[in-house]
Amino acid sequence: MGLDMYLTAKRYLSDYDEEEKAIKKRLSSMAQFKGLNVRDVVAEVGYWRKANHIHKWFVDNVQSGKDDCGDYYVSTEKLAALKDLCESVLKDHKLGKAALPTESGFFFGSTDYDAPYFDDVEETAKIIEKALALDHSKWEVYYHSSW
C-alpha cells in the first residue's frame, strides 16, 4: 500500500500505416488476442514508489490540481520542464524545497529532503529523458498514480 506512480507511452495502431498494420498482425496472432482487434499499445516508460514530490509536480502542473488517480496526458513541453527542473535541483540541492516540494499524504512516503529524495529526482530525470526520446508523432505520454 502506498503511492505508486507510472509514466506510460501509448501508441494508436492504424490500419493505414504499414508498420502499424504489421504490429497489429503480430499481436493479433498471439493466442491471448485471437479474435480481438488490437487498437493501441501501451508501454511503461517509468515507475516511482512514494516519490511524493514528483507526484505533487504532476498534480500541480499536469492535472490542474486534481489528485484523483486518473490518466493524464503529458505534453513534451511539460516533460522538458520537469527534466530541466530536476537537473537544476540536482546541481543545487538547496533548490529542492522550493522547486520540488514534498507533500504528505496517506502512505505517500517521507517528506525529508534527504538522499532518497535526491535519488528520486535523479531517477525522474532519467525517466523523462526516455520519454522525450520517443517519436511523439506516434506516441503519447500519460501520467497515472494510485494509492
C-alpha positions in Angstrom: 0.0 0.0 0.0 1.3 3.4 -0.8 1.8 5.9 -3.6 2.6 4.2 -6.9 3.3 6.4 -10.0 3.6 5.5 -13.6 4.6 7.2 -16.8 3.4 5.3 -19.8 3.6 5.8 -23.6 0.5 4.9 -25.7 0.5 4.4 -29.4 -2.6 4.0 -31.6 -2.1 1.4 -34.3 -3.7 2.5 -37.6 -4.9 0.2 -40.3 -3.4 2.7 -42.8 0.2 2.6 -41.8 2.2 -0.5 -43.0 4.4 -0.6 -39.9 1.5 -0.3 -37.5 -0.5 -2.9 -39.5 2.4 -5.3 -39.1 2.5 -4.7 -35.4 -1.3 -5.3 -35.2 -1.0 -8.5 -37.2 1.8 -9.9 -34.9 -0.2 -9.1 -31.8 -3.4 -10.4 -33.2 -1.7 -13.7 -34.0 -0.9 -14.2 -30.3 -3.3 -16.7 -28.6 -4.5 -14.2 -25.9 -5.5 -11.7 -28.6 -7.2 -14.2 -31.0 -10.4 -12.7 -32.3 -9.6 -9.2 -30.9 -8.8 -6.1 -32.8 -5.7 -4.7 -31.1 -6.0 -0.9 -31.3 -3.4 0.5 -29.0 -0.1 -0.4 -27.5 0.9 0.9 -24.0 4.4 0.7 -22.7 5.8 1.6 -19.3 8.3 4.4 -19.5 8.9 4.8 -15.8 7.7 3.8 -12.3 8.1 5.5 -9.0 7.2 4.5 -5.5 6.3 7.1 -2.9 8.1 9.9 -4.7 5.6 12.4 -3.4 7.5 15.5 -4.6 7.4 14.2 -8.2 3.7 13.3 -7.8 3.0 16.8 -6.5 4.6 18.3 -9.6 2.4 16.2 -11.9 -0.7 17.1 -9.9 0.1 20.8 -9.9 1.4 21.1 -13.5 -0.4 18.4 -15.5 -3.6 17.5 -13.6 -4.8 21.1 -12.8 -4.6 20.4 -9.1 -6.9 17.3 -9.2 -5.3 14.4 -7.4 -7.7 11.7 -8.5 -5.6 8.7 -9.7 -6.7 9.4 -13.3 -4.7 9.1 -16.5 -3.3 12.5 -17.7 -1.7 13.4 -21.0 1.8 14.9 -20.5 3.0 17.2 -23.3 6.6 17.3 -24.5 6.8 20.8 -23.1 5.8 19.7 -19.6 8.2 16.7 -19.8 11.1 19.1 -20.8 10.1 21.5 -18.0 10.3 18.7 -15.4 13.6 17.4 -16.7 15.1 20.9 -16.5 13.7 21.3 -13.0 15.2 18.0 -11.9 18.6 18.9 -13.4 18.5 22.3 -11.6 17.7 20.6 -8.2 20.5 18.0 -8.8 23.0 20.8 -9.4 21.9 22.8 -6.4 20.2 20.7 -3.7 19.1 23.9 -1.9 16.6 24.5 -4.7 14.7 21.3 -3.8 12.4 22.6 -1.2 11.1 25.5 -3.4 11.3 23.8 -6.8 10.1 20.3 -6.0 8.4 20.5 -2.6 7.4 17.3 -0.8 3.8 16.5 0.1 2.5 14.4 2.9 -0.4 12.1 2.3 -1.8 8.7 3.1 1.3 6.3 2.6 3.0 8.9 0.4 6.4 8.3 2.0 9.0 10.6 3.5 8.8 14.4 3.3 12.5 14.8 4.2 15.0 16.4 1.8 17.5 13.6 2.1 19.4 11.1 -0.1 16.3 9.2 -1.2 14.6 12.5 -2.2 17.5 13.3 -4.5 17.7 9.7 -5.8 14.1 10.1 -6.9 14.9 13.4 -8.6 17.8 11.7 -10.4 15.6 8.8 -11.5 13.0 11.2 -12.7 15.4 13.0 -14.9 16.3 9.6 -16.5 12.7 8.5 -16.9 11.8 11.9 -18.5 14.8 11.6 -20.9 13.4 8.2 -22.1 10.0 9.8 -22.6 11.4 12.7 -24.5 13.3 10.3 -26.8 10.1 8.8 -28.1 8.7 9.7 -31.5 5.9 12.0 -30.3 4.2 11.8 -33.7 3.4 8.2 -32.8 3.5 8.0 -29.0 1.5 10.0 -26.4 2.8 10.1 -22.8 0.5 9.7 -19.8 0.9 10.0 -16.0 -1.1 7.9 -13.6 -0.9 7.4 -9.9 -2.6 5.1 -7.4 -2.6 4.5 -3.6 
